[in-house]
């Protein structure tokens, strides 16, 4: 595999110095980059049946709960009269509950790049021992399913070099005054012979560099030398994907993604098996499809640390009511009792001054 084609140049140190880092021969030739994980140690077992919950039902929504949710919805809109919510008469309530399957695949990925920092007395350990391979460097992982990033200096890859930006002087000409130490007077622009601000000199001392004309080199921070090393970037990512079983009432998927439901099933382990035996076949199909998709997407580029799958039953109730002799509808959904009422019957135009 041509690593130079895979890894774009990233300010790599001189080739004659670092192309043969023990344990990294050829890896850093193009400056570094993504490193595939070692092959998984555990084989993937065949699918196994998942447990079936004893109770798949959600208690019917009480009328007083539906009414309070509607009142709260109306009061949250400045242009809505609360009369339909307070005076409307509920005539019937119909459940349209649906299922949501969620798969989470928690991965760890590692990449390397050349890095440098001002030398602050650190010892150069380059070539003193063989550097550990990227996947051998010990790291402290966060809690499972928590996104996190960490940067680590790879042991035995550090070397000290003179700063090539300031030629080891530790200073650079001040950008504000072009290294002069002074600027044109802001008050008279150098033209007023009686200017009290610059005392008729036409110039004022540069405040950025205190009149010295130089500043600390930004690359080495005035230290004159740089510590150059291979930097390991470790990233933990929780990849989450949902499948919502089609619901006949027509709520938008985005609406349902913001609410929770009744948790029917949850399990997690290193590698999951598709769920079998659930009353709704769409859940089993989604589980099988998403597990295969995640394996194909992430196993080749990252190390899968854990997977978690959850099945929720999301409560959805269509409430039919009458107000001023006409029939209307609103929908209450989720454990949070969110409301959708696209055709609210009493609105006005509000003008905010």
KAVENQUI-V24626 format. One record per residue. N is the residue number from 1. PSI is psi as a letter, one per 30 degrees, with the letter a starting at -180 (* if undefined). OMEGA is omega in whole degrees, 0 to 359 (999 if undefined). D_CENTER is the distance of its C-alpha to the mean C-alpha in Angstrom with 2 decimals. Layout:
n psi omega d_center
N PSI OMEGA D_CENTER
N PSI OMEGA D_CENTER
This chain:
n psi omega d_center
1 k 181 30.45
2 j 183 30.36
3 e 180 27.65
4 e 178 28.46
5 e 182 27.53
6 e 190 24.17
7 j 179 23.14
8 l 179 23.54
9 k 182 25.49
10 i 179 23.60
11 h 182 26.42
12 k 175 28.03
13 l 180 30.99
14 k 186 34.47
15 e 183 34.83
16 f 181 38.01
17 e 193 36.29
18 g 182 33.12
19 f 182 33.39
20 h 174 34.97
21 k 181 32.81
22 k 181 34.16
23 f 182 31.86
24 g 183 29.89
25 k 178 32.77
26 f 184 31.58
27 e 186 27.86
28 g 184 27.37
29 e 180 29.94
30 g 178 27.55
31 f 181 25.46
32 a 176 23.08
33 a 184 20.14
34 k 179 18.54
35 j 180 20.54
36 k 181 20.96
37 l 173 21.14
38 l 180 24.58
39 k 179 25.95
40 k 183 25.24
41 f 185 28.14
42 k 177 28.40
43 l 177 29.85
44 k 182 28.52
45 l 177 31.08
46 l 181 32.46
47 k 178 31.23
48 k 178 32.52
49 k 176 33.27
50 l 179 30.95
51 k 180 32.53
52 k 179 33.59
53 l 180 33.21
54 e 186 36.55
55 j 181 35.67
56 g 188 33.87
57 l 172 35.08
58 k 179 33.66
59 k 180 36.39
60 k 180 37.59
61 k 178 36.35
62 k 182 39.12
63 e 182 40.64
64 e 177 40.19
65 e 179 36.44
66 e 181 36.17
67 e 180 38.28
68 e 177 36.32
69 e 180 33.06
70 e 178 34.87
71 e 179 36.25
72 e 178 32.91
73 e 182 31.58
74 e 182 34.65
75 f 180 34.55
76 f 178 30.99
77 j 185 32.30
78 f 183 34.65
79 g 181 36.56
80 k 171 37.25
81 k 181 40.48
82 g 183 40.17
83 e 179 43.46
84 e 182 42.17
85 e 183 39.99
86 e 185 42.84
87 f 181 45.87
88 k 182 44.64
89 j 179 46.12
90 k 182 43.95
91 e 178 45.90
92 l 179 43.69
93 k 184 40.26
94 k 178 38.81
95 k 175 35.90
96 h 185 33.48
97 k 180 31.05
98 l 183 28.49
99 k 173 26.29
100 k 174 22.58
101 k 180 21.50
102 k 175 17.97
103 k 176 16.95
104 k 177 14.16
105 j 185 14.17
106 j 187 12.80
107 l 173 13.01
108 k 177 13.62
109 l 182 13.99
110 k 176 16.15
111 l 180 17.34
112 l 174 20.03
113 l 174 21.21
114 k 179 24.11
115 l 176 23.56
116 l 179 26.08
117 l 176 26.65
118 k 180 29.82
119 k 183 32.19
120 h 176 32.79
121 g 180 35.23
122 k 179 33.06
123 k 175 35.17
124 k 182 34.89
125 g 181 34.52
126 k 177 34.39
127 g 179 36.76
128 e 174 37.77
129 l 176 36.17
130 k 180 34.28
131 k 176 30.57
132 k 176 28.52
133 l 184 26.67
134 e 181 22.86
135 g 177 22.52
136 f 181 25.30
137 k 181 23.76
138 k 178 23.26
139 l 175 19.93
140 j 184 19.08
141 k 175 16.44
142 a 175 14.50
143 k 180 15.36
144 k 177 14.91
145 g 177 11.94
146 k 178 9.89
147 k 182 6.74
148 l 176 8.48
149 k 180 9.91
150 k 177 13.67
151 k 186 16.34
152 k 173 19.87
153 k 182 23.20
154 k 179 24.88
155 k 175 28.30
156 g 175 31.44
157 g 186 29.96
158 k 177 30.62
159 l 181 33.37
160 k 177 34.82
161 l 176 35.79
162 k 179 37.28
163 j 182 35.07
164 f 180 35.84
165 e 182 34.65
166 g 181 37.27
167 h 175 39.68
168 g 178 39.47
169 f 182 40.86
170 f 181 37.84
171 l 176 38.37
172 l 177 37.83
173 k 179 39.73
174 k 181 38.36
175 f 184 36.58
176 e 183 37.73
177 g 181 41.44
178 h 176 41.49
179 g 183 42.83
180 f 182 45.90
181 f 179 45.20
182 l 179 46.29
183 l 176 45.55
184 k 180 47.66
185 k 183 48.49
186 f 184 46.23
187 e 185 49.17
188 f 180 51.92
189 g 176 50.08
190 g 187 52.76
191 f 186 55.64
192 j 182 57.12
193 f 179 59.84
194 g 183 59.95
195 k 180 56.22
196 f 181 55.78
197 e 181 52.06
198 g 181 52.69
199 h 175 56.35
200 g 178 57.43
201 f 183 55.75
202 f 182 53.35
203 l 173 50.59
204 l 181 48.17
205 k 179 46.40
206 k 181 42.77
207 f 182 40.69
208 e 182 37.66
209 g 181 39.63
210 h 177 42.38
211 g 182 44.91
212 f 182 44.41
213 f 180 43.20
214 l 175 40.57
215 l 174 37.19
216 k 176 35.36
217 k 182 33.76
218 f 182 30.04
219 e 182 29.42
220 g 179 31.48
221 h 177 31.62
222 g 184 35.39
223 f 177 35.46
224 f 180 36.99
225 l 181 35.32
226 k 170 31.92
227 j 181 30.45
228 k 186 29.04
229 l 172 27.12
230 k 180 24.75
231 k 178 21.23
232 k 176 19.12
233 k 179 15.35
234 k 181 13.90
235 k 175 10.37
236 k 185 9.88
237 k 175 7.67
238 j 180 8.75
239 j 185 9.76
240 k 178 11.32
241 k 181 14.20
242 k 168 16.98
243 k 180 20.57
244 k 178 22.69
245 k 185 26.40
246 k 179 28.21
247 k 190 29.74
248 f 187 32.97
249 f 173 32.55
250 g 176 30.25
251 k 178 27.29
252 k 179 24.23
253 e 180 21.37
254 e 178 19.02
255 e 183 21.44
256 f 180 21.42
257 f 183 17.65
258 f 182 17.81
259 l 178 20.52
260 l 179 21.29
261 a 178 24.35
262 k 182 26.71
263 j 181 25.24
264 e 185 27.76
265 k 174 26.33
266 k 170 23.57
267 l 177 23.63
268 k 177 21.54
269 a 184 22.70
270 e 174 22.06
271 k 183 22.77
272 l 174 23.62
273 l 179 26.56
274 k 179 26.84
275 k 178 28.20
276 l 173 31.82
277 g 178 34.40
278 k 182 32.49
279 e 178 34.74
280 j 184 32.51
281 f 180 32.35
282 e 179 29.31
283 e 179 27.22
284 e 179 28.70
285 e 180 28.20
286 e 179 24.50
287 e 180 24.02
288 e 182 25.92
289 e 184 24.22
290 e 177 20.56
291 e 177 21.37
292 e 179 23.04
293 e 182 20.27
294 e 178 17.63
295 e 180 20.28
296 e 184 20.94
297 e 195 17.38
298 f 186 16.08
299 f 182 19.26
300 f 185 20.44
301 f 183 17.49
302 l 173 16.06
303 k 178 17.73
304 k 182 17.33
305 e 184 17.64
306 l 174 17.90
307 l 178 17.89
308 k 176 18.39
309 k 185 20.06
310 k 172 21.10
311 k 178 23.74
312 k 170 24.20
313 j 185 27.16
314 k 180 26.23
315 k 176 29.29
316 k 180 30.44
317 k 173 33.84
318 k 182 35.75
319 j 176 38.12
320 k 182 41.26
321 l 177 43.24
322 k 177 46.13
323 k 183 46.44
324 h 174 49.60
325 f 181 50.90
326 l 179 47.97
327 k 180 45.48
328 l 184 41.73
329 k 165 38.53
330 l 185 35.21
331 k 175 32.52
332 k 185 31.02
333 l 178 27.95
334 l 175 25.59
335 f 181 26.30
336 f 179 25.50
337 h 173 28.44
338 l 184 26.79
339 k 172 29.41
340 k 180 29.71
341 i 186 32.97
342 e 183 32.99
343 h 179 36.72
344 k 192 37.26
345 f 183 41.04
346 i 180 41.41
347 l 177 39.45
348 l 179 40.61
349 j 179 39.59
350 k 178 38.31
351 j 180 38.79
352 j 182 36.79
353 * 999 38.97
